[in-house]
Amino acid sequence: MDQVTEIDVIILSFAKDAKLRQVTETGLETLLASEPAEKIKFNVLVLESNKSARPYDFPEVKTIYPKEKFGYHAYMNIGIGMTHSPFVCICNNDLLFYPGWASAILEAFAADPDLSSASPACSIHHPAQGFAVRDGVKYGYGIRDELVGWCLFFKREMLNVTGKLDPKFKFWYADNDYSRMLQKHGLKHALVTDAIVDHLESQTLNSENDADRKKLTEKARFYYEYKWGERSFFSYLNWLRKFK
């Protein structure tokens, strides 16, 4: 009998209304139906920012309500720390998972033992970027090309090299930082175009007002540029004073 492969899937959700709760529930339904249970077991952990939302009533799904202030990487680090499987997938909640997506990524890892990280292809987004679906493995680190922040699948052992995700990235530029982190340590990443997971394009973020969205974007860009040597420390400090 073949051994079941366990994958920890960590999903961030902010179900502040019925519409956004349905977004998360649809993602969970498609995830749990996407692979045969006798081959792949998804250990799903939802970190829900709406403290009044009831738990998600799905098999193999655990819901927690972090006390800490929201931060994309900070919350993902909480989820990673609570899970133990050899494979980790960190996800937005606004996703639709197609049958066989995880199997395709596992096959890519098996074919290339040096591959540490992967993203699935979005049948809506990637063809417009010049990537055909079901066209093999495409190596690279391009943001919204080979590497998509809404779904990152990696070997847990990778964290022994990189350490935790940088919690200073609250939302925006988290994927840019992840890409630079992989490149810094010489870790391979690829887009697996035979793995299909569609992204519904920032359903939760688009529900925020302009002022809140600005807070999530501008501060991250300036910190990212400082961290990776594209902005001086004094320039970063000066911007922080203005931001406050």
PyMOL commands that set and color helices and strands:
alter all, ss='L'
color gray80, all
select helices_A, chain A and resi 18-32+72-81+101-111+126-129+156-162+174-184+205-207+210-227+233-243
alter helices_A, ss='H'
color red, helices_A
select strands_A, chain A and resi 5-13+40-48+61-64+87-91+95-97+115-121+137-139+151-155+188-199
alter strands_A, ss='S'
color yellow, strands_A
deselect
rebuild
show_as cartoon
